[in-house]
Amino acid sequence: MVTIKEIPLQQIRRPLPRQTDSNKVTQLMESIAIEGLREPVDILEVEGKYYGFSGCHRFEAHQRLNKATIKCRVRQATPSVLKRHLA
């Protein structure tokens, strides 16, 4: 089951390092400031903890805008699914 909800940025773990394009983040910041986030980031919820593996530009744009939360598409997952994402 997938749900859409606002999650505090500080509760989202981003276990894999990502490179972001500063220009893309800046463009997203401008868009988000005017229109809000159009496309939620995908998050896995495993045993009550949130993990993000995509949406790094949107996530960073929210951080730079000092947003407390981000709109997420949350999918419940098991520890074994999380382990596959980390492999």
C-alpha positions, 0 to 999 in steps of 0.5 A, a space after each residue: 500500500 502506498 500513501 502520500 503524506 508530509 514527513 519531517 525532513 529530519 526523520 528521513 534517512 538517506 543512506 546512500 551518497 548522491 551527487 546533485 546538480 546545483 543548477 537543478 536544485 536552484 531551479 527546483 527551489 524557485 519552482 517549489 517556492 512558487 508552486 509547492 512540490 508537484 511530484 512527491 519523493 518516494 520513501 520506504 517505511 521500514 519498522 517505523 523509520 523512513 528511508 529515501 533513495 531517490 528525489 535527492 534534488 527535491 530533498 536538497 531544495 527543501 533543505 535549502 528552503 528551510 522547509 520542515 517537511 516534504 511531500 512523500 509517496 510512502 511505501 511500506 517495506 520489510 527489512 529485506 527490501 531495505 537491504 536490497 536497496 542498500 546493496 
